[in-house]
Amino acid sequence: MSLTDQIQNYVETMVEEKIYEKLGREIDQDNLIDVACVALNQLPARYIRYAVDFVFYLSPDERQKLFDDVETAVSDAIEYVETHKRQA
């Protein structure tokens, strides 16, 4: 088992949930991935081993700031991807 099988960047989960919240679960995979990449490149990684670790990893103020930062990054990423659509 490799290291990457045992840890995760919790911000990826937050970004995915925020994208689905804003665009719905019917978003196509290409757009989901494009928006996620743009958003994640604006955010710091927060690695955890278990999801419950996130509660202890950050103070309440740090956690709220991260939630706010994810909100902004996803909104900005959606706008960016919408205005820079790939030509088929």
Contact map, one row per residue, 1 for C-alpha under 8 A:
1110110000000000000000000000000000000000000000000000000000000000000000000000000000000000
1111110000000000000000000000000000000000000000000000000000000000000000000000000000000000
1111111000000000000000000000000000000000000000000000000000000000000000000000000000000000
0111111100000000000000000000000000000000000000000000000000000000000000000000000000000000
1111111100000000000000000000000000000000000000000000000000000000000000000000000000000000
1111111100000000000000000000000000000000000000001000000000000000000000000000000000000000
0011111110000000000000000000000000000000000000111100000000000000000000000000000000000000
0001111111000000000000000000000000000000000000111000000000000000000000000000000000000000
0000001111111000000000000000000000000000000011110000000000000000000000000000000000000000
0000000111111100000000000000000000000000000011110010010000000000000000000000000000000000
0000000011111110000000000000000000000001001111000000000000000000000001000000000000000000
0000000011111111000000000000000000010001000000000000000000000000000000000000000000000000
0000000011111111100000000000000000000000000000000000000000000000000000000000000000000000
0000000001111111110000000000000000000000000000000000000000000000001001000000000000000000
0000000000111111111000000000000000010011000000000000000000000000000001000100000000000000
0000000000011111111100000000000100010000000000000000000000000000000000000000000000000000
0000000000001111111110000000000000000000000000000000000000000000000000000000000000000000
0000000000000111111111000000000000000000000000000000000000000000000001100100000000000000
0000000000000011111111110000000100110000000000000000000000000000000000000100000000000000
0000000000000001111111111010000000000000000000000000000000000000000000000000000000000000
0000000000000000111111111000000000000000000000000000000000000000000000000000000000000000
0000000000000000011111110000000000000000000000000000000000000000000000000000000000000000
0000000000000000001111111110000000000000000000000000000000000000000000000000000000000000
0000000000000000001111111110000000000000000000000000000000000000000000000000000000000000
0000000000000000000110111110000000000000000000000000000000000000000000000000000000000000
0000000000000000000000111111000000000000000000000000000000000000000000000000000000000000
0000000000000000000100111111101100000000000000000000000000000000000000000000000000000000
0000000000000000000000000111111100000000000000000000000000000000000000000000000000000000
0000000000000000000000000011111110000000000000000000000000000000000000000000000000000000
0000000000000000000000000001111111000000000000000000000000000000000000000000000000000000
0000000000000000000000000011111111100000000000000000000000000000000000000000000010000000
0000000000000001001000000011111111110000000000000000000000000000000000000000000000000000
0000000000000000000000000000111111111000000000000000000000000000000000000000000000000000
0000000000000000000000000000011111111100000000000000000000000000000000000000000010000000
0000000000000000001000000000001111111110000000000000000000000000000000000100110010000000
0000000000010011001000000000000111111111000000000000000000000000000000000100100000000000
0000000000000000000000000000000011111111100000000000000000000000000000000000000000000000
0000000000000000000000000000000001111111110000000000000000000000000000001000100000000000
0000000000000010000000000000000000111111111000000000000000000000000001001101100000000000
0000000000110010000000000000000000011111111100000000000000000000000000001000000000000000
0000000000000000000000000000000000001111111100000000000000000000000000000000000000000000
0000000000000000000000000000000000000111111100000000000000000000000000001000000000000000
0000000000100000000000000000000000000011111110000000000000000000000011001000000000000000
0000000000100000000000000000000000000001111111000000000000000000000000000000000000000000
0000000011100000000000000000000000000000001111100000000000000000000000000000000000000000
0000000011100000000000000000000000000000000111110000000000000000000000000000000000000000
0000001111000000000000000000000000000000000011111000000000000000000000000000000000000000
0000001111000000000000000000000000000000000001111110110000000000000000000000000000000000
0000011100000000000000000000000000000000000000111110100000000000000000000000000000000000
0000001000000000000000000000000000000000000000011111110000000000000000000000000000000000
0000000001000000000000000000000000000000000000011111111000000000000000000000000000000000
0000000000000000000000000000000000000000000000000111111100000000000000000000000000000000
0000000000000000000000000000000000000000000000011111111110000000000000000000000000000000
0000000001000000000000000000000000000000000000010111111111000000000000000000000000000000
0000000000000000000000000000000000000000000000000011111111000000000000000000000000000000
0000000000000000000000000000000000000000000000000001111111100000000000000000000000000000
0000000000000000000000000000000000000000000000000000111111100000000000000000000000000000
0000000000000000000000000000000000000000000000000000011111111110000000000000000000000000
0000000000000000000000000000000000000000000000000000000111111110000000000000000000000000
0000000000000000000000000000000000000000000000000000000001111111000000000000000000000000
0000000000000000000000000000000000000000000000000000000001111111100000000000000000000000
0000000000000000000000000000000000000000000000000000000001111111110000000000000000000000
0000000000000000000000000000000000000000000000000000000001111111111000000000000000000000
0000000000000000000000000000000000000000000000000000000000011111111100000000000000000000
0000000000000000000000000000000000000000000000000000000000001111111110000000000000000000
0000000000000000000000000000000000000000000000000000000000000111111111000000000000000000
0000000000000100000000000000000000000000000000000000000000000011111111100000000000000000
0000000000000000000000000000000000000000000000000000000000000001111111110000000000000000
0000000000000000000000000000000000000000001000000000000000000000111111111000000000000000
0000000000100110010000000000000000000010001000000000000000000000011111111100000000000000
0000000000000000010000000000000000000000000000000000000000000000001111111110000000000000
0000000000000000000000000000000000000000000000000000000000000000000111111111000000000000
0000000000000000000000000000000000000111011000000000000000000000000011111111100000000000
0000000000000010011000000000000000110010000000000000000000000000000001111111110000000000
0000000000000000000000000000000000000000000000000000000000000000000000111111111000000000
0000000000000000000000000000000000000010000000000000000000000000000000011111111100000000
0000000000000000000000000000000000110110000000000000000000000000000000001111111110000000
0000000000000000000000000000000000100000000000000000000000000000000000000111111111000000
0000000000000000000000000000000000000000000000000000000000000000000000000011111111100000
0000000000000000000000000000000000000000000000000000000000000000000000000001111111110000
0000000000000000000000000000001001100000000000000000000000000000000000000000111111111000
0000000000000000000000000000000000000000000000000000000000000000000000000000011111111000
0000000000000000000000000000000000000000000000000000000000000000000000000000001111111000
0000000000000000000000000000000000000000000000000000000000000000000000000000000111111100
0000000000000000000000000000000000000000000000000000000000000000000000000000000011111110
0000000000000000000000000000000000000000000000000000000000000000000000000000000000011111
0000000000000000000000000000000000000000000000000000000000000000000000000000000000001111
0000000000000000000000000000000000000000000000000000000000000000000000000000000000000111
